[in-house]
Every structure is written in C-alpha cells, then in structure tokens.
Amino acid sequence: MEEMTKHGEVGLASMRAGIDRGTGRKYLRLRKLPSELQRPRTWRTRADPFAEDWAEIEARLTEAPELEGLALFEDLLNRRPGRYQEGQIRTFQRRVKDWRARSGPEKEVFFPQNHRPGEALQTDFTHASELGVTLQGQPFPHLLCHVVAPYSNWQWATACHSESMLALRRGVQAALFQLGRVPEFHQTDNSTAATHDLATGKRGFNEAYLALMRYFGMTPRTTGIGEKEQNGDVESANGALKRRLKQHLLLRGSRDFECVDAYEAWVQEVCARANERRRVKVAAELAVMRHLSARAFPDYDEVVVRVSQESAIRIKRNSYSVPTRLIGEQVRVRVFELHLEVWYGQQHVLRLDRLLGEHRHHIDYRHVIHSMLRKPGAFARYRHREDLFLSLTWRKTYEVLVEQEGNRRGEVSYLRLLYRAAMGMEVEVEAALTLLLDADEVPTPERVKALLGDSEPTKAPEMTAPSVDLHEYDGLMGSGLQEAI
C-alpha cells in the first residue's frame, strides 16, 4: 500500500513488497492488513486427551478450588494407570488454569490506598544476613528493624538479633528521635513483640508495647492476621533497602566492619542519603506531625542476679563471666538488644556483647586466669575450656606445649602465657607466639618474655573521663538560639 502511493503500479508494488500480484490486488481491494483478515480459531486441532475424565476433575475443582493442577494430575495417574503420560502435565495444568479463569471462584481484590502525610509509621523486621556482613572477619547474622513513613517513604533502620520487644522499642524510638516528630499512629504486623501475650497465648497488644505507645503519644494499630499486605509499604521497602545496602557494600569495597555500632552507623548513613532525595514529601509529613517532647524511653530490661561461684551470671539462658571479686554479690544487669551492662550498686562494672540463641556461654579469660593459674589442674576438664583458646594461634601454641612438655607442664605454661596477656597487651603476646611458631620454636613463657623484653608487660592504658562544667554550654549557645528554644 505504501508503494502504491508512490507510483500506483500493482505489479511493481507487489514485487517490492515480496508478494504475488494477485495477493497484492486482494489486499488493495479489501483495504485491510493481513493481520486484520485473521479470524480467531474456534475449533480444536486435535482431540481433547482429558475429555473422558474432565467432568470429574471439574467437579473436584468446584468442591475444592484450592486443589493444584499437579496434585490432581498425580491422582489421575494413580487412578487411571496407562491412560495418561507424564509429559501431559503441562497440558493438564493449562486446562486447570483456564477453568479457574472461566469458572473458578472470585479472587480477592487489593485496593491501593492514598496515604495522608504524617499519619503513621510502619515497622517491620527483615532478615539481613544475606548481605554477608562480617564484624572483624566473623559472620554477623542479624535482622534490621525497619521503620517507614508510608506517605514519603522516609526510612530508618537499626540492627538487632531477633524480633523482640527490646528490638522494637529501640528501633521505633531511634526513628522518632531522628525525625524529631511523632505521628498519630504506629503500625506493625502481628509480631511476637507487639501483639502476642506470651503469658496467656492470646492476641492483642502486649502491655510493654502499649506502654511504649503511651509514652510517645501514638495510637497502636496492627494488620489483620495473615494480612501482611496491609503493612505493604514497609514490606516492599524491606527489599528496596537491602538492594540499596548491597549496592553500597559493593561501592564500599568491603563487607567487614569494626563493630556493630560502626555497621549500624553505616546503614543509617545510607538511609539518610536516600531520605534526602525525599525531602519535599518528608517536609509535608513533618509539618503535620507533633513535635517530639519526650526523652528517650529506656530500651533495656533490668534484672537482678547473683554471681555464681563460677564467677558467672546467667541471663536469658546464656552464661557470661564477670570479675571474680563479684562472686556471691548481687548485680543489676541491663539487658539491651545487642549488649549487656553489669552494674554493682551505682557503678557500671562491665559491658558485654549479648549472645545470640540459648544455652551458650562467653568466658573472658581475664576474669578467671588468676584463679586458674592457682588451680592449674582444673584446666584439663574445665567445662568452658574452649573459651580460653583465643584464636588458632593460641590453640596451636597449646598443642605444641603439651607435645613438648607433657600435659601437666604444658598446661601450666599455656596458663602463664594467658596470664601475661591478661596483665599486658594480648596482641603483643600473640605476635610473639606467631613469630616463635613460624620459626619452629617451642613458644614457652620464657621465650616469649625474652622476645618481648624483661620489662613488665605493657599495661593497657587507663582512660579517665574528663570533668565537664555544664555552664560552659551556656556560653556556646547564642542568645538567639536560647530564645528559639
């Protein structure tokens, strides 16, 4: 037809179009394209292989629409051996799919919602171990407590071990203090932290969660049971956040971090950059939210325990060593999501990384080495002996000492090395052990001492907190800022 508009010759136009003159004349007469002349096929090209049994299949689908094509086909093979072949499964599944579309039950419709600025925050937990993050070379299995404002998609995240009330409390208030504003509602799914009463097994908000909501003046609301799409904004944002973190890890060039705090600060920096691009909608949300006037809500549980004769405390079914001077004393332990703080009276004594899981233990050799050196015979069958092998270097040192000096003497030598590390710098002692082992020398305490020098072991520096005069801050604050406050 295009060629005909150029010169009007049917034969030439047909030749250039690559069709016969008669075919070209037909299309010109009908004034239609070939695709417009095709009619839908209404007949079968071959016999229906399931015609004999389809009425029964259809009846079963009507009675139980949730039946899947694979299960129905496997049942058909068992009931009619030799009648059907495995290769017909795709044809059968297409028949079932076609029946569902034509005669199946009505499906649920999801209605997209318009979010109002500043109305709510949505919170959800998402597994983040797939990011492959390590802390000083060790795997860091963890979750992220992810908080999202649905209208602007503003987001904030904190690292945690589990979907606990401590993690939820920490994550929610971290987001609120970052925003500096408080929405009307806080929405979460039916997580154990917020909506399961572990004591009675009933659904409904936990008192601890309600206390958090009252403290910040938010109204709690949750999704329907099994209706996670009602928390859809944060659910979809979980995947987007992890994809963004993966990309930034690639840009960073390393997945290893010094500590949890460093990793969490990096995650929040990534969130802050993403939030900056949403500043127009974020500003609209902040304009209608209430100002945050509350101070930080305690994000820890406090328990009182007595230190056992093993110089250990038991918290959440896990054991942790403490200095031996506390044996027999009662201590207060603040249980945070990621760490523990041990207090004796009004004095902060110790901070410990919290163990993940149950029936685990963490024994710090510095807490027990003095007693162990006085009772070296206890080392051979000490229940937590593995905790006293600080690394592969120390493990190899122990094996070499036992091989060269015998069990008893080798164990005493190993304990003396631990004592030197506890009284000075562990890295110095381990470096000396590495040098001796690489030189095929027995790493005895005497050789380590000779290598490091006869002087007293280097002691860890003692840091003292400087005294601060709070009145100095008044001088830093200008009069204009004071009036604004």
GIDA-V20978 format. One record per backbone hydrogen bond with DSSP energy under -1.0 kcal/mol. CO is the residue of the C=O (numbers start at 1). NH is the residue of the N-H. Records with the same first field share a line. If there is no record, write none. Layout:
CO: NH + NH
This chain:
1: 5
3: 6 + 7
4: 8
9: 13
10: 14
11: 15
12: 16
13: 17
14: 19
20: 24
21: 25
22: 26
23: 27
24: 28
25: 29
26: 30
27: 31
48: 51
50: 54
53: 57
54: 58
55: 59
56: 60
57: 61
58: 62
59: 63
60: 64
64: 67
68: 72
69: 73
70: 74
71: 75
72: 76
73: 77
74: 78
75: 79
76: 80
80: 83
85: 88
86: 89
88: 92
89: 93
90: 94
91: 95
92: 96
93: 97
94: 98
95: 99
96: 100
97: 101
98: 102
99: 103
116: 119
119: 185
121: 187
122: 148
124: 146
126: 144
128: 131
129: 132
133: 140
134: 257
135: 138
138: 135
142: 128
143: 160
144: 126
145: 158
146: 124
147: 156
148: 122
149: 153
154: 149
156: 147
158: 145
160: 143
162: 164
164: 168
165: 169
166: 170
167: 171
168: 172
169: 173
170: 174
171: 175
172: 176
173: 177
174: 178
175: 179
176: 180
180: 292
182: 290
184: 219
185: 121
186: 221
187: 123
188: 223
189: 191
191: 195
194: 206
195: 204
196: 198
197: 201
202: 197
206: 210
207: 211
208: 212
209: 213
210: 214
211: 215
212: 216
213: 218
219: 186
221: 188
224: 227
227: 230
228: 231
229: 232
231: 235
232: 236
233: 237
234: 238
236: 240
237: 241
238: 242
239: 243
240: 244
241: 245
242: 246
243: 247
244: 248
245: 249
246: 250
247: 251
248: 252
249: 253
255: 134
257: 136
259: 263
260: 264
261: 265
262: 266
263: 267
264: 268
265: 269
266: 270
267: 271
268: 272
269: 273
270: 274
271: 275
272: 276
275: 278
276: 279
278: 282
279: 283
280: 284
281: 285
282: 286
283: 287
285: 288
290: 182
301: 335
303: 333
305: 331
307: 328
308: 311
311: 322
312: 308
313: 320
315: 318
317: 359
318: 315
319: 362
320: 313
323: 326
324: 327
326: 329
329: 307
331: 305
332: 343
333: 303
334: 341
335: 301
338: 354
339: 336
340: 352
341: 334
342: 349 + 350
343: 332
344: 347
347: 344
350: 342
352: 340
360: 319
362: 321
364: 367
365: 369
368: 372
369: 373
370: 374
371: 375
375: 378
376: 379
379: 382
382: 385
384: 387
385: 388
386: 389
391: 395
392: 396
393: 397
394: 398
395: 399
396: 400
397: 401
398: 402
399: 403
400: 404
401: 405
402: 406
406: 410
407: 411
408: 412
409: 413
410: 414
411: 415
412: 416
413: 417
414: 418
415: 419
416: 420
417: 421
418: 422
419: 423
420: 424
425: 429
426: 430
427: 431
428: 432
429: 433
430: 434
431: 435
432: 436
433: 437
434: 438
435: 439
436: 441
437: 440
442: 444
444: 448
445: 449
446: 450
447: 451
448: 452
449: 453
469: 472
470: 473
472: 476
473: 477
478: 482
479: 483
480: 484
481: 485
